[in-house]
Structure formats: C-alpha cells, structure tokens
Amino acid sequence: MVAVRRAIVPFLLAGALLLTGCSDDVPAAPVPLTTRTVTPTTVTSAPSPVTSPVLSSSVAAPPPVASGRVVVLDPGHNGGNGSHPAEINRQVPAGRGQTKPCNTTGTATNAGYPEHAFTWDVAQRVGKALAGKGIRVVYTRQNDTGVGPCVDRRAAIGNEAAADAVVSIHADGSTAAGANGFHVAYSAPPLNAAQGEPSTRLAQVVRDTLRTSGFSTSNYIGGNGLSARSDLGGLNLSTRPAVLVECGNMRNAAEAARMTSEEGRQQYASTLAAAIEAYLAS
C-alpha cells in the first residue's frame, strides 16, 4: 500500500514495530493492459448472506466451473502480528532483488475494527461459496490469532498448491481527504508467464465484477480500479495467477460502515466468489 495508508495502531511496542497496511512503497504507475475489459484446510462455515441496502443485492451468475480447480485465498495480516514485532519486522525476500518486513499489522477503521479481522471473515465467506461449487480452497493462514505467515511464505503456499488463482484480500487505510473505493493490484512488469496475461485477466475480471456489483473504483490510487505494482512480495514471488484486492478504505466512514457490518462483508464475499468463478470459467 502507499504511504498515505499507514495505520496508527493504538499500542506501542518495543523495537520499531512497523504499523502499516500492506506496503510502504509508492505503487508504480499503472501499466496499460491489452487484455479484455501449504496445506489444504477445511473450509469453515460462514453466516447466511444478508442483502445489503447500500449495494445491488444481486451478482450476475457466472458460467459453470468444473470441480477440481484450486483457489488460494490470502487474508491479509494476522491478529497476533501486533504483539510480535521481532517476527514481523524480520526481513524476507520480496522479489526483484528486494527484501521487506515479513508482514505488518494492517490498518483499522477509526473505531478500531482491524483489517486482519475483516480479511479473515471475508476470506472464510468466499471459501465457503467456492467449496460449494466443488473448488478446492486453500488458505494462507489458519486462524485470526496467529503471527504471519511472511509474505514470501504466503506466495509459496499458492505456488505449492498449483493454484488456478490466488486472491489476496486486504483493505486500505488512507487518511487522504475523500479517499475511497477499491483497487486490484497485480505484479508489473511481469516476472513470469503467470504474472502476464493470466494475472492481468484475473485483475480485470475481479475489477469488473466488483464494479458491476455496485462497488466504486478507487479515486486515489491506480487507474480505473487497477494498480500495477512492482513492490508487493506476495505478487512478485508468485508463479500462479495472482492479484491483491484492496476492498476499500477503512478510514472512509461509509466504507468502514460497510466493512464493519455482517451484510457488507457478505456482499464483498459474494462478489469476490463470483469473480473468481467467472475467471476460472473464462
């Protein structure tokens, strides 16, 4: 994530704990796209969908998806990161010759609802929907109380699973006035074939599905809902089609209210599941 989204986490820790969202670096300028506009874990139950009064309650049904496909869901951050500064500040490979901190604490709403809780809840809901279609779901973390894993390990989980798609779920923490909307990041310039057309197509399908379902594209980062990044280790180290979705800005009052509500999280999850199914069927 960009510098403007550093989260102020309400505790102080010994030893220079990095309090931020997903990335310290300024994203690269958007790259024009020419394409069209680990161990498995048991998927846990999620609450029944609740119609959101804010967004469109229906998502267009994607084409049928063959069973046997593998999707890796990467819920950003973790609940124990904040109390383990030495572990999460440890430098790890991040691709393109870079090293970065193992992980970060993530951001939070102004009322204190943390990004790690939001991403975990949404990922579980997405996983339940996909598993119901015969898709094997693998998570990069098994609970919301642990530490890490580091960004390089998260990428390795997707690679080892031979994932058909890897979707990292996050939320932003920009304090810029009026900053709102989602964006979808992808690795650019690509470092392997999977980071080329497959990842850019995945990014576009996710962007288009979110937009069609009533979510607004970001007005402060990327362009037209897409953000080309060269600094995100989880994307740089992936050899599978992979994207990172910043679902919205947790510091924006309207988006914070949506993320905090059960019906809002279900709306995000239903839309992301539909996007993944549409990508797998394309």
Summary of the structure (lengths in Angstrom):
residues: 282
radius of gyration: 16.9
end to end distance: 29.2
largest distance: 51.6
contacts: 1022
relative contact order: 0.23
helix: 32%
strand: 17%
